[in-house]
Amino acid sequence: MTGIAAYPTYTTPLLIPFVLGLTLLFIVPIGVVKAMTGIEVTLNTLAAFVGGVWVQGNALGLNYFKVFGFLTASHALAFANDLKTAHYLKIPPRHVFAAQMVATLIGTFVCLGVIRFHFTIPKVCTAEAPMRFTCPAVSLFFTSAVTWGTVGPVKVFGRDGQYWALLLAFPLGTATPVGVFWLTRKFPRNRVLRRVHPVAMWWGAILWAPYGFSYVWPAVPVAWVSWGYVRGRWIGFWAKVCFVSGCLFFCAPFSSLFTLTRLMWGACQGLGFHFLLSPLVFIGVFGKLRY
């Protein structure tokens, strides 16, 4: 609070009590959801909504609401997850906390060094940036700050706003778990309802923006074979090798092979060798990429 008040952050020191209260209110529900589904429900949208009303017309001040609103709960869950893993490995919690502090200190300086390096790249975060340093995530954060901060949620989602109908998502999201719970109690033997999780259902829909069907579909048959076919017939085998083999065979070799092949063959394009999928990186699935 002292740093926010002393430096020209253009926001209020009351941000810190607000974020801490928001985290204390939601840390248990989102922790339970993550433990059950593996999905971490972030609070940056809720923090941006409140911050946009609080500091309307101030995009820089809103960034503090977004960052602190997301990082406080996210880091608390990450630390709790590390404590759980350490408990299984019989590592004292005091040692885990010390390791977290050292890693945070080192990571702070590493991140600052990476940011300073990015500023040395010519035309960084533009469409003409070399090595595809177009910064899509940073551009999205900037656009969100302008929408929620400079314009403000009142003008965007208010009574006369263009997107006021999107506010219906709040009661719809609240009613969905209640409806699913009522249906499961009404039809307890229904196998489909027992496998429906409202948070996972809504979170899966988020993947459709801005990606398309071609991005989401490849995971569907793989997930069905693992969780539907193999798990129902060889539960012991599935329990032992499912997650380990999934990480081993899909994450490490294939992603590394594709990345290295793309980099090596891309470097060879100047020698007359042309990789078949190289143009897709720049063309995109639905047209030329624009960040």
C-alpha positions in Angstrom: 0.0 0.0 0.0 2.9 2.3 0.7 4.4 1.8 -2.7 1.1 2.4 -4.5 0.6 5.6 -2.6 4.1 6.9 -2.9 4.7 6.2 -6.6 2.7 7.6 -9.5 0.6 4.4 -10.0 -2.6 6.5 -10.6 -4.7 4.2 -8.4 -5.9 4.0 -4.8 -4.1 2.2 -2.0 -7.5 0.6 -1.0 -6.8 -1.8 -3.9 -4.7 -4.0 -1.6 -7.5 -4.6 1.0 -10.0 -5.1 -1.8 -7.9 -7.8 -3.5 -7.1 -9.5 -0.2 -10.8 -9.6 0.7 -11.7 -10.9 -2.8 -9.1 -13.7 -2.5 -10.2 -14.7 1.0 -13.8 -14.9 -0.3 -13.1 -17.0 -3.4 -9.9 -19.0 -2.5 -11.8 -22.0 -1.1 -14.4 -22.3 -3.9 -11.9 -21.9 -6.7 -9.5 -24.2 -4.9 -12.2 -26.9 -4.7 -13.0 -26.5 -8.4 -9.3 -26.8 -9.3 -8.9 -29.9 -7.1 -11.9 -31.6 -8.8 -11.4 -30.5 -12.4 -7.9 -29.2 -12.8 -9.4 -25.9 -14.0 -8.3 -22.7 -12.2 -11.0 -20.1 -12.3 -9.3 -16.7 -12.3 -10.6 -13.6 -10.7 -9.2 -11.0 -13.2 -12.5 -10.5 -14.9 -14.3 -9.8 -11.6 -11.5 -7.6 -10.4 -11.5 -5.7 -13.8 -15.2 -5.2 -13.5 -15.0 -3.7 -10.0 -11.8 -1.8 -10.9 -13.4 -0.3 -14.0 -16.2 1.1 -12.0 -13.9 2.3 -9.2 -11.3 4.0 -11.4 -13.3 4.7 -14.6 -11.3 6.3 -17.3 -8.0 5.2 -15.9 -6.5 2.3 -17.8 -3.2 2.3 -15.9 -5.0 2.1 -12.5 -7.2 -0.7 -13.8 -4.1 -2.8 -14.6 -3.3 -3.0 -10.9 -6.7 -4.4 -10.2 -6.4 -7.0 -13.0 -2.8 -8.0 -12.0 -3.3 -8.2 -8.3 -6.8 -9.7 -8.6 -5.4 -12.6 -10.8 -2.0 -13.1 -9.2 -3.0 -13.1 -5.5 -5.4 -16.0 -5.8 -3.4 -17.8 -8.5 -0.2 -17.7 -6.4 -2.1 -18.8 -3.3 -3.4 -21.9 -5.1 0.1 -22.6 -6.5 1.6 -22.4 -3.0 -1.1 -24.7 -1.6 -0.4 -27.1 -4.4 3.3 -27.1 -3.6 2.5 -27.7 0.1 0.4 -30.7 -0.9 3.1 -32.1 -3.1 5.7 -31.6 -0.3 3.4 -33.3 2.2 3.3 -36.4 -0.1 7.1 -36.3 -0.3 7.5 -35.7 3.4 9.2 -32.3 3.0 8.7 -29.9 5.9 6.4 -26.9 5.1 9.1 -24.5 6.4 11.6 -25.7 3.8 8.9 -25.4 1.0 8.2 -21.8 2.0 11.9 -20.9 2.0 12.3 -22.5 -1.4 9.4 -20.4 -2.7 10.9 -17.2 -1.4 14.3 -17.9 -3.0 12.7 -18.8 -6.3 10.5 -15.7 -6.2 13.5 -13.5 -5.6 15.5 -15.1 -8.5 12.5 -15.0 -10.8 11.9 -11.3 -10.2 15.4 -10.4 -11.5 15.1 -12.9 -14.4 11.8 -11.4 -15.5 13.2 -7.9 -15.3 16.1 -9.0 -17.5 13.8 -10.6 -20.0 11.7 -7.5 -20.2 14.7 -5.3 -20.7 15.9 -7.6 -23.5 12.5 -7.4 -25.2 12.8 -3.6 -25.3 16.0 -4.0 -27.4 14.1 -5.8 -30.2 13.3 -3.5 -33.0 9.6 -2.9 -33.6 8.7 -5.3 -30.8 5.0 -6.0 -30.2 4.1 -4.9 -33.8 3.3 -6.9 -36.9 6.8 -6.1 -38.3 8.6 -7.5 -35.3 11.4 -10.1 -36.0 11.1 -13.7 -34.8 7.3 -13.2 -34.3 7.7 -11.1 -31.2 4.2 -9.7 -31.9 3.2 -10.0 -28.2 -0.4 -11.2 -28.7 -1.0 -11.7 -24.9 0.4 -8.3 -24.1 -1.8 -6.7 -26.8 -4.8 -8.6 -25.4 -4.1 -7.2 -21.9 -3.7 -3.7 -23.3 -7.0 -4.0 -25.2 -8.7 -5.3 -22.1 -7.3 -2.4 -20.0 -8.6 0.1 -22.6 -12.0 -1.5 -22.6 -12.4 -1.9 -18.9 -10.4 1.1 -17.8 -10.5 4.0 -20.4 -14.0 3.2 -21.7 -15.3 1.6 -18.5 -17.8 -1.2 -17.9 -20.6 1.3 -17.4 -20.4 2.6 -21.0 -19.8 -0.9 -22.4 -22.1 -3.0 -20.3 -24.5 -0.4 -18.9 -28.1 0.2 -19.9 -27.2 2.1 -23.0 -24.0 0.1 -23.7 -23.6 -2.0 -26.8 -22.9 -5.3 -24.9 -25.4 -5.0 -22.0 -26.9 -8.4 -22.9 -23.6 -10.1 -21.8 -24.5 -9.3 -18.2 -27.0 -12.1 -18.5 -24.0 -14.4 -18.2 -23.8 -13.7 -14.5 -27.3 -15.1 -13.5 -26.9 -17.8 -16.1 -23.6 -18.9 -14.6 -25.1 -18.8 -11.1 -28.1 -20.8 -12.2 -26.2 -23.5 -14.1 -24.7 -25.3 -11.1 -28.0 -25.2 -9.2 -29.8 -26.7 -12.2 -27.2 -29.4 -12.7 -27.4 -30.3 -9.0 -31.2 -30.5 -9.1 -31.1 -32.7 -12.2 -28.6 -35.1 -10.6 -30.8 -35.4 -7.5 -33.9 -35.9 -9.7 -32.2 -38.5 -11.9 -29.4 -40.1 -9.7 -28.9 -43.1 -12.1 -28.4 -41.0 -15.2 -24.8 -41.7 -16.4 -24.6 -38.6 -18.5 -25.7 -36.2 -15.7 -23.1 -37.8 -13.3 -20.4 -36.8 -15.7 -21.5 -33.2 -16.3 -19.6 -30.5 -14.5 -20.9 -27.0 -15.0 -17.6 -25.2 -14.5 -15.8 -27.5 -16.9 -18.6 -27.0 -19.4 -18.4 -23.2 -19.4 -14.6 -23.2 -19.2 -14.4 -25.5 -22.3 -16.5 -23.0 -24.2 -13.9 -20.3 -23.5 -11.5 -22.2 -25.8 -13.7 -21.3 -28.8 -12.6 -17.7 -28.5 -10.6 -16.8 -30.5 -9.8 -20.4 -31.7 -11.9 -22.4 -34.1 -13.2 -26.0 -34.3 -10.0 -27.2 -35.9 -8.1 -26.2 -32.7 -10.5 -27.8 -30.2 -11.5 -31.0 -32.0 -8.1 -33.0 -32.0 -8.3 -33.4 -28.2 -11.8 -34.9 -28.3 -11.1 -38.4 -29.7 -8.0 -38.7 -27.7 -9.8 -37.8 -24.5 -12.7 -40.2 -25.3 -10.3 -43.2 -26.0 -8.5 -42.5 -22.7 -11.4 -41.6 -20.4 -14.3 -43.5 -22.1 -12.9 -46.7 -23.6 -9.7 -47.5 -21.8 -10.8 -46.3 -18.3 -14.0 -48.3 -18.5 -12.3 -51.6 -19.4 -8.9 -51.5 -17.8 -9.2 -49.2 -14.8 -6.0 -50.5 -13.1 -3.9 -50.0 -16.2 -5.5 -46.6 -16.8 -4.8 -45.4 -13.3 -1.2 -46.3 -13.5 -0.2 -45.0 -16.9 -2.8 -42.4 -18.0 -1.3 -39.2 -16.8 2.3 -40.2 -17.0 2.0 -41.6 -20.6 -0.1 -38.6 -21.6 2.6 -36.1 -20.5 5.3 -38.4 -21.9 4.0 -39.2 -25.3 2.1 -36.0 -26.2 3.9 -33.1 -24.4 7.6 -33.9 -24.5 8.5 -35.7 -27.8 5.9 -34.4 -30.2 5.9 -30.8 -29.2 9.7 -30.8 -29.0 10.0 -32.6 -32.3 7.6 -30.2 -34.0 9.3 -27.1 -32.5 12.8 -28.2 -33.4 11.7 -29.2 -36.9 9.9 -26.0 -37.4 13.0 -23.9 -36.3 15.5 -26.0 -38.1 13.6 -26.2 -41.4 12.6 -22.5 -41.1 16.3 -21.6 -40.9 17.0 -23.7 -44.0 14.4 -21.9 -46.1 17.1 -19.4 -47.1 19.0 -22.3 -48.7 16.1 -23.3 -50.9 14.4 -25.9 -48.5 10.8 -25.1 -47.8 8.8 -26.8 -45.1 5.2 -27.6 -46.0 3.6 -26.0 -42.8 5.9 -23.0 -42.6 3.5 -20.6 -44.3 0.6 -21.5 -41.9 2.4 -19.8 -39.1 2.1 -16.5 -40.9 -1.1 -17.1 -42.8 -3.3 -18.5 -40.0 -6.2 -20.8 -40.1 -8.9 -18.2 -41.0 -6.7 -15.6 -42.7 -3.7 -13.4 -42.1 -2.8 -13.1 -38.4 -3.3 -9.6 -37.0 -2.5 -8.8 -33.4 
